[in-house]
Amino acid sequence: MSFVSKAISVGGSLMVTIPKELAKVMNIHPNEPVEIEVKKVKLSGFGMFRGTGLTPFAKDDELHLHD
């Protein structure tokens, strides 16, 4: 099972929290060894500015340097 989480800095190390629901489903308990595979997630900007009042680009917004 996989999930996406942010790594936070704790001392000189990084820490990732396992969500409570996932720990329950996987029957993971404190101090129990687990195997973790780490992959860096590529961020998508899709929907990032939703609700900010910005409007989508229109044909009139296109820059024409050469006519």
N, C-alpha and C positions, 0 to 999 in steps of 0.2 A: 504494500500500500504506500502511496506517496502523498505528500502535501508540500505546500510552499510556505516558507516562514522567513522572517528577517533574522539575520545573525546580529547579536548585540555584543558589545565589548564588555568583558568582565576581567579586570586586571590586564594581563597580557594575552588573554585568550579570547576566543569568540564562543558564544553560547547560542544554541537554538532550542526553543521550547517546543515540546511535543504537545499538541492540543489535547485537552482532557478527553474529548470524545474519541480521538484516535487511540489514546492510551487505554481507554476502556474496551474498545472493540478488539484491540490487539492483545489485551490482557497484560499490559506492561506495568510493572510496579517500580517504586523508587529503589535505587541501587541495583537494579537488574541489568545485566549486560544486554546491549542491543547493537545491531549492525546498521550503520548509516552509510548511504551512498550520496556523495555531495556533487551537485551540478549547479553551475551558475545559471540563473534564469535571465533570459534576454527580455528586457522591458519593452512593452509596446506602448506607444503614445495614444493608441486608439481610445477615444472617449475622455481623454485627460482634461479637456477644457469644457466639458459638458456642464451646463448650468452657470457659466461665467458670463453669459451675454454676448459671447463672440458668435458671429454668424459664419456659416460655411462659405468657402470661396465661391465667387460667381465668375462668369466669363469676363466681366468687366474688370475684375481684379488682376487679370493676366498682364504681365509686363511685356511690352513689345519694344525691343531695342532696335530691331531691323524690320522695316516695312517693305 
